[in-house]
Amino acid sequence: MEKMIAYCGLVCTDCEAYLATQRGDTDALARLAERAREEFGVDLPPHAHMCDGCLAISGRQIPYCGTCAIRACGVVRQVPNCGHCPDYPCETLLSHANADQKATLDAIREDLPPR
C-alpha cells in the first residue's frame, strides 16, 4: 500500500482508524471508540471513527477533519501536504503537529526540487 501523508504529516495509511476502516473491522473501530472515550472524553459511536484518510475530499472522515485548521488550509491551497506549501512551516502547523509529523514533512520538503 502506498503511503498517504495528511496535510499535517500524519501518515494516514499507518493510522488505526484508517486501517480498521479499510479492513471493515468493526471490532477495531469499537476499541478505538472506547479508547477515545477513556483517554480524551470523546463519546462517539464506532462508525464515527471510520476514515478514508485526511486527504479525501469525499468519503468517510472522523468529525475532527471538519474543524482541522491545517486540513482546511491545505484544501484551500491545493497542496498534497504542508511539506509542499511555500509558507512551510507556518505557526498553525507548528502549534498542532507533533515531532513525528514534522519529521515526515521535513523529509518530504528535502526531497522536493529547489524552488
Backbone as JSON Lines, residues from 0, in Angstrom:
{"i":0,"aa":"M","n":[0.85,-1.18,0.0],"ca":[0.0,0.0,0.0],"c":[0.89,1.24,0.0]}
{"i":1,"aa":"E","n":[0.6,2.16,-0.89],"ca":[1.34,3.41,-0.96],"c":[0.99,4.28,0.25]}
{"i":2,"aa":"K","n":[1.99,4.98,0.8],"ca":[1.74,5.84,1.95],"c":[0.87,7.03,1.57]}
{"i":3,"aa":"M","n":[-0.07,7.36,2.44],"ca":[-0.88,8.57,2.3],"c":[-0.48,9.48,3.46]}
{"i":4,"aa":"I","n":[0.06,10.65,3.1],"ca":[0.52,11.6,4.11],"c":[-0.49,12.74,4.18]}
{"i":5,"aa":"A","n":[-1.06,12.95,5.36],"ca":[-2.02,14.03,5.57],"c":[-1.32,15.38,5.49]}
{"i":6,"aa":"Y","n":[-2.09,16.43,5.39],"ca":[-1.54,17.79,5.32],"c":[-0.56,18.03,6.47]}
{"i":7,"aa":"C","n":[-0.89,17.57,7.65],"ca":[-0.1,17.83,8.85],"c":[1.09,16.9,9.02]}
{"i":8,"aa":"G","n":[1.24,15.92,8.15],"ca":[2.35,14.98,8.25],"c":[1.99,13.65,8.89]}
{"i":9,"aa":"L","n":[0.76,13.51,9.35],"ca":[0.29,12.22,9.86],"c":[0.29,11.24,8.69]}
{"i":10,"aa":"V","n":[0.76,10.04,8.94],"ca":[0.75,9.0,7.9],"c":[-0.59,8.27,8.02]}
{"i":11,"aa":"C","n":[-1.55,8.68,7.2],"ca":[-2.9,8.11,7.28],"c":[-2.88,6.59,7.14]}
{"i":12,"aa":"T","n":[-2.04,6.09,6.25],"ca":[-2.0,4.66,5.98],"c":[-1.39,3.86,7.14]}
{"i":13,"aa":"D","n":[-0.89,4.53,8.17],"ca":[-0.43,3.87,9.39],"c":[-1.42,4.05,10.54]}
{"i":14,"aa":"C","n":[-2.45,4.86,10.34],"ca":[-3.4,5.21,11.39],"c":[-4.37,4.06,11.66]}
{"i":15,"aa":"E","n":[-4.61,3.8,12.94],"ca":[-5.52,2.71,13.32],"c":[-6.92,2.88,12.76]}
{"i":16,"aa":"A","n":[-7.43,4.1,12.77],"ca":[-8.79,4.34,12.26],"c":[-8.84,4.08,10.76]}
{"i":17,"aa":"Y","n":[-7.86,4.56,10.03],"ca":[-7.8,4.34,8.58],"c":[-7.71,2.84,8.28]}
{"i":18,"aa":"L","n":[-6.8,2.15,8.95],"ca":[-6.61,0.72,8.69],"c":[-7.86,-0.08,9.03]}
{"i":19,"aa":"A","n":[-8.49,0.21,10.15],"ca":[-9.71,-0.51,10.54],"c":[-10.82,-0.25,9.54]}
{"i":20,"aa":"T","n":[-10.93,0.99,9.08],"ca":[-11.96,1.34,8.09],"c":[-11.74,0.58,6.8]}
{"i":21,"aa":"Q","n":[-10.52,0.56,6.32],"ca":[-10.22,-0.1,5.05],"c":[-10.44,-1.61,5.13]}
{"i":22,"aa":"R","n":[-10.22,-2.18,6.31],"ca":[-10.44,-3.62,6.51],"c":[-11.9,-3.94,6.81]}
{"i":23,"aa":"G","n":[-12.7,-2.92,7.13],"ca":[-14.08,-3.16,7.55],"c":[-14.13,-3.81,8.92]}
{"i":24,"aa":"D","n":[-13.15,-3.5,9.77],"ca":[-13.0,-4.13,11.08],"c":[-13.8,-3.36,12.13]}
{"i":25,"aa":"T","n":[-15.05,-3.75,12.33],"ca":[-15.92,-3.05,13.27],"c":[-15.47,-3.24,14.72]}
{"i":26,"aa":"D","n":[-14.83,-4.37,15.04],"ca":[-14.32,-4.58,16.4],"c":[-13.2,-3.58,16.71]}
{"i":27,"aa":"A","n":[-12.31,-3.37,15.76],"ca":[-11.22,-2.4,15.96],"c":[-11.78,-0.99,16.11]}
{"i":28,"aa":"L","n":[-12.81,-0.66,15.33],"ca":[-13.43,0.66,15.44],"c":[-14.1,0.83,16.81]}
{"i":29,"aa":"A","n":[-14.69,-0.23,17.32],"ca":[-15.3,-0.18,18.66],"c":[-14.22,0.04,19.73]}
{"i":30,"aa":"R","n":[-13.07,-0.61,19.56],"ca":[-11.97,-0.41,20.51],"c":[-11.45,1.03,20.44]}
{"i":31,"aa":"L","n":[-11.36,1.58,19.24],"ca":[-10.94,2.98,19.08],"c":[-11.93,3.92,19.76]}
{"i":32,"aa":"A","n":[-13.21,3.66,19.59],"ca":[-14.24,4.5,20.2],"c":[-14.12,4.45,21.72]}
{"i":33,"aa":"E","n":[-13.87,3.28,22.26],"ca":[-13.73,3.14,23.72],"c":[-12.48,3.87,24.2]}
{"i":34,"aa":"R","n":[-11.38,3.72,23.48],"ca":[-10.14,4.41,23.88],"c":[-10.31,5.93,23.81]}
{"i":35,"aa":"A","n":[-11.0,6.43,22.78],"ca":[-11.23,7.87,22.66],"c":[-12.09,8.37,23.83]}
{"i":36,"aa":"R","n":[-13.03,7.55,24.24],"ca":[-13.89,7.9,25.37],"c":[-13.05,7.98,26.65]}
{"i":37,"aa":"E","n":[-12.21,6.97,26.87],"ca":[-11.4,6.91,28.1],"c":[-10.29,7.96,28.13]}
{"i":38,"aa":"E","n":[-9.57,8.12,27.03],"ca":[-8.39,8.99,27.02],"c":[-8.7,10.46,26.76]}
{"i":39,"aa":"F","n":[-9.73,10.71,25.95],"ca":[-9.98,12.09,25.53],"c":[-11.37,12.61,25.88]}
{"i":40,"aa":"G","n":[-12.2,11.75,26.46],"ca":[-13.56,12.17,26.8],"c":[-14.43,12.38,25.57]}
{"i":41,"aa":"V","n":[-14.04,11.79,24.45],"ca":[-14.8,11.91,23.2],"c":[-15.76,10.73,23.14]}
{"i":42,"aa":"D","n":[-17.04,11.01,23.2],"ca":[-18.05,9.96,23.23],"c":[-18.75,9.88,21.88]}
{"i":43,"aa":"L","n":[-18.16,9.14,20.96],"ca":[-18.72,8.95,19.62],"c":[-18.88,7.47,19.35]}
{"i":44,"aa":"P","n":[-19.89,7.1,18.57],"ca":[-20.07,5.68,18.25],"c":[-18.93,5.19,17.34]}
{"i":45,"aa":"P","n":[-18.73,3.88,17.29],"ca":[-17.64,3.34,16.48],"c":[-17.64,3.81,15.02]}
{"i":46,"aa":"H","n":[-18.81,3.91,14.4],"ca":[-18.83,4.31,12.98],"c":[-18.31,5.74,12.77]}
{"i":47,"aa":"A","n":[-18.3,6.57,13.81],"ca":[-17.78,7.93,13.69],"c":[-16.26,7.94,13.61]}
{"i":48,"aa":"H","n":[-15.63,6.81,13.85],"ca":[-14.17,6.7,13.78],"c":[-13.71,6.16,12.43]}
{"i":49,"aa":"M","n":[-14.66,5.96,11.52],"ca":[-14.32,5.48,10.19],"c":[-13.65,6.61,9.4]}
{"i":50,"aa":"C","n":[-12.59,6.26,8.67],"ca":[-11.84,7.29,7.96],"c":[-11.19,6.73,6.7]}
{"i":51,"aa":"D","n":[-11.35,7.47,5.61],"ca":[-10.7,7.13,4.34],"c":[-9.47,7.99,4.1]}
{"i":52,"aa":"G","n":[-9.02,8.69,5.13],"ca":[-7.81,9.49,5.03],"c":[-8.1,10.97,5.01]}
{"i":53,"aa":"C","n":[-7.19,11.73,5.58],"ca":[-7.36,13.18,5.7],"c":[-7.39,13.89,4.35]}
{"i":54,"aa":"L","n":[-6.8,13.29,3.33],"ca":[-6.76,13.93,2.02],"c":[-8.03,13.71,1.21]}
{"i":55,"aa":"A","n":[-8.87,12.8,1.66],"ca":[-10.11,12.5,0.93],"c":[-11.04,13.72,0.95]}
{"i":56,"aa":"I","n":[-11.53,14.07,-0.21],"ca":[-12.49,15.17,-0.3],"c":[-13.9,14.62,-0.04]}
{"i":57,"aa":"S","n":[-14.16,13.42,-0.5],"ca":[-15.41,12.75,-0.19],"c":[-15.05,11.43,0.5]}
{"i":58,"aa":"G","n":[-16.0,10.82,1.1],"ca":[-15.73,9.59,1.82],"c":[-15.85,9.79,3.31]}
{"i":59,"aa":"R","n":[-15.4,8.81,4.04],"ca":[-15.55,8.81,5.49],"c":[-14.35,9.49,6.14]}
{"i":60,"aa":"Q","n":[-14.66,10.37,7.08],"ca":[-13.63,11.05,7.86],"c":[-14.14,11.24,9.28]}
{"i":61,"aa":"I","n":[-13.2,11.24,10.21],"ca":[-13.6,11.48,11.59],"c":[-14.11,12.92,11.71]}
{"i":62,"aa":"P","n":[-14.97,13.2,12.67],"ca":[-15.55,14.55,12.79],"c":[-14.51,15.66,12.9]}
{"i":63,"aa":"Y","n":[-13.36,15.4,13.51],"ca":[-12.35,16.44,13.68],"c":[-11.88,17.01,12.34]}
{"i":64,"aa":"C","n":[-11.88,16.22,11.29],"ca":[-11.43,16.7,9.97],"c":[-12.19,17.96,9.54]}
{"i":65,"aa":"G","n":[-13.44,18.07,9.93],"ca":[-14.24,19.23,9.57],"c":[-13.85,20.49,10.3]}
{"i":66,"aa":"T","n":[-13.07,20.37,11.37],"ca":[-12.67,21.53,12.16],"c":[-11.15,21.76,12.14]}
{"i":67,"aa":"C","n":[-10.41,20.9,11.48],"ca":[-8.95,20.97,11.49],"c":[-8.45,22.15,10.64]}
{"i":68,"aa":"A","n":[-7.78,23.09,11.28],"ca":[-7.27,24.29,10.59],"c":[-6.18,23.93,9.58]}
{"i":69,"aa":"I","n":[-5.36,22.94,9.89],"ca":[-4.31,22.54,8.95],"c":[-4.93,21.94,7.7]}
{"i":70,"aa":"R","n":[-5.9,21.07,7.87],"ca":[-6.56,20.45,6.72],"c":[-7.28,21.51,5.89]}
{"i":71,"aa":"A","n":[-7.98,22.41,6.53],"ca":[-8.71,23.47,5.8],"c":[-7.75,24.3,4.96]}
{"i":72,"aa":"C","n":[-6.61,24.65,5.51],"ca":[-5.62,25.44,4.78],"c":[-5.08,24.65,3.6]}
{"i":73,"aa":"G","n":[-4.75,23.38,3.81],"ca":[-4.23,22.54,2.73],"c":[-5.21,22.37,1.6]}
{"i":74,"aa":"V","n":[-6.48,22.23,1.93],"ca":[-7.52,22.1,0.9],"c":[-7.59,23.39,0.08]}
{"i":75,"aa":"V","n":[-7.59,24.54,0.74],"ca":[-7.66,25.82,0.04],"c":[-6.43,26.03,-0.84]}
{"i":76,"aa":"R","n":[-5.27,25.7,-0.31],"ca":[-4.02,25.91,-1.06],"c":[-3.76,24.85,-2.11]}
{"i":77,"aa":"Q","n":[-4.53,23.78,-2.07],"ca":[-4.42,22.67,-3.02],"c":[-3.0,22.1,-3.08]}
{"i":78,"aa":"V","n":[-2.44,21.83,-1.91],"ca":[-1.13,21.19,-1.82],"c":[-1.32,19.74,-1.37]}
{"i":79,"aa":"P","n":[-0.42,18.85,-1.77],"ca":[-0.54,17.46,-1.32],"c":[-0.43,17.32,0.2]}
{"i":80,"aa":"N","n":[0.4,18.15,0.81],"ca":[0.55,18.23,2.26],"c":[1.36,19.49,2.56]}
{"i":81,"aa":"C","n":[1.5,19.8,3.83],"ca":[2.17,21.06,4.22],"c":[3.63,21.12,3.79]}
{"i":82,"aa":"G","n":[4.27,19.99,3.59],"ca":[5.65,19.99,3.12],"c":[5.81,20.66,1.77]}
{"i":83,"aa":"H","n":[4.75,20.72,1.0],"ca":[4.76,21.34,-0.33],"c":[4.37,22.82,-0.3]}
{"i":84,"aa":"C","n":[3.98,23.32,0.83],"ca":[3.49,24.7,0.94],"c":[4.65,25.7,0.92]}
{"i":85,"aa":"P","n":[4.51,26.8,0.18],"ca":[5.58,27.81,0.16],"c":[5.78,28.49,1.51]}
{"i":86,"aa":"D","n":[4.79,28.42,2.41],"ca":[4.89,29.03,3.73],"c":[5.31,28.04,4.82]}
{"i":87,"aa":"Y","n":[5.77,26.87,4.41],"ca":[6.19,25.83,5.37],"c":[7.44,26.25,6.11]}
{"i":88,"aa":"P","n":[7.49,26.04,7.4],"ca":[6.42,25.67,8.32],"c":[5.74,26.92,8.87]}
{"i":89,"aa":"C","n":[4.45,26.9,8.96],"ca":[3.71,28.05,9.48],"c":[3.37,27.84,10.96]}
{"i":90,"aa":"E","n":[2.88,28.88,11.6],"ca":[2.52,28.8,13.01],"c":[1.4,27.8,13.27]}
{"i":91,"aa":"T","n":[0.43,27.72,12.36],"ca":[-0.67,26.78,12.54],"c":[-0.13,25.36,12.61]}
{"i":92,"aa":"L","n":[0.72,25.03,11.68],"ca":[1.31,23.69,11.67],"c":[2.13,23.45,12.93]}
{"i":93,"aa":"L","n":[3.0,24.39,13.26],"ca":[3.89,24.21,14.41],"c":[3.13,24.1,15.72]}
{"i":94,"aa":"S","n":[1.96,24.7,15.81],"ca":[1.19,24.63,17.05],"c":[0.35,23.36,17.15]}
{"i":95,"aa":"H","n":[0.22,22.61,16.07],"ca":[-0.62,21.42,16.08],"c":[0.11,20.11,15.81]}
{"i":96,"aa":"A","n":[1.15,20.13,15.01],"ca":[1.82,18.9,14.62],"c":[2.82,18.46,15.69]}
{"i":97,"aa":"N","n":[2.98,17.16,15.84],"ca":[3.97,16.64,16.79],"c":[5.31,16.44,16.07]}
{"i":98,"aa":"A","n":[6.3,16.01,16.8],"ca":[7.65,15.89,16.25],"c":[7.71,14.87,15.11]}
{"i":99,"aa":"D","n":[6.97,13.77,15.22],"ca":[6.97,12.76,14.15],"c":[6.36,13.33,12.86]}
{"i":100,"aa":"Q","n":[5.26,14.05,13.02],"ca":[4.61,14.65,11.85],"c":[5.55,15.66,11.19]}
{"i":101,"aa":"K","n":[6.19,16.48,11.99],"ca":[7.12,17.49,11.47],"c":[8.28,16.81,10.75]}
{"i":102,"aa":"A","n":[8.81,15.73,11.3],"ca":[9.9,15.0,10.67],"c":[9.48,14.43,9.32]}
{"i":103,"aa":"T","n":[8.26,13.92,9.24],"ca":[7.75,13.4,7.97],"c":[7.69,14.52,6.94]}
{"i":104,"aa":"L","n":[7.16,15.67,7.34],"ca":[7.06,16.8,6.41],"c":[8.43,17.36,6.03]}
{"i":105,"aa":"D","n":[9.36,17.39,6.99],"ca":[10.72,17.84,6.7],"c":[11.36,16.95,5.63]}
{"i":106,"aa":"A","n":[11.17,15.63,5.75],"ca":[11.73,14.7,4.78],"c":[11.12,14.91,3.39]}
{"i":107,"aa":"I","n":[9.82,15.16,3.36],"ca":[9.16,15.44,2.08],"c":[9.73,16.72,1.48]}
{"i":108,"aa":"R","n":[9.86,17.71,2.31],"ca":[10.38,19.03,1.87],"c":[11.79,18.9,1.3]}
{"i":109,"aa":"E","n":[12.63,18.1,1.95],"ca":[14.01,17.92,1.49],"c":[14.08,17.24,0.12]}
{"i":110,"aa":"D","n":[13.09,16.41,-0.19],"ca":[13.08,15.69,-1.47],"c":[12.49,16.49,-2.62]}
{"i":111,"aa":"L","n":[11.93,17.65,-2.33],"ca":[11.35,18.48,-3.39],"c":[12.44,19.16,-4.19]}
{"i":112,"aa":"P","n":[12.19,19.4,-5.47],"ca":[13.17,20.14,-6.26],"c":[13.3,21.58,-5.74]}
{"i":113,"aa":"P","n":[14.48,22.18,-5.89],"ca":[14.67,23.57,-5.42],"c":[13.68,24.51,-6.1]}
{"i":114,"aa":"R","n":[13.29,25.53,-5.35],"ca":[12.33,26.5,-5.91],"c":[13.05,27.68,-6.45]}
